[in-house]
Amino acid sequence: MVRFSYRAVERLPKQLEQGVLYHSPEFEVAALSCVCGCGHRVMLLVPDSHQVSQQNGFATVRPSISVCDAVCKSHYISTSGQVQWLAAFSDAVASSTMRRQIARHVDREAELQTWTGPADRRRARFAARSRCCIRW
């Protein structure tokens, strides 16, 4: 049985170890090698499409991970590192899911491109790093 360990990183590595979920909080992304063993690189946008957390060094990911863009069509969740397999999406559901995700990313990117977006992100990161209450 594969268990996903959690590894916080600054940047995602080019080569992914099987059974490791890499998470870059600064860049809000995570990556893992598909649990089925096919070698497909699964990318997660955090917190846009997924939430990633860890407990005792093991990864929890919500909602489920559906590998719609690979031949395996794997679908699973990871809770405290333990993988629970779910029914694969049909081609129609997979296509619809991918279209919705792309639309969400496009909408989010457009929102971030507003003239206040970069300044708002810098203030939020500064506040999170300094861990104090800042009034603007």
Secondary structure, DSSP 8 states (H G I E B T S, - for coil): --B-EEEE-SS--SS--TTEEEEETTTTEEEEE-TTSS--EEEEETTTT-EEEEETTEEEEEEEEE-TTSTT--EEEEETTEEEE-----HHHHHHHHHHHHHHHHHHHHHHTSTTHHHHHHHHHHHHHHTS----
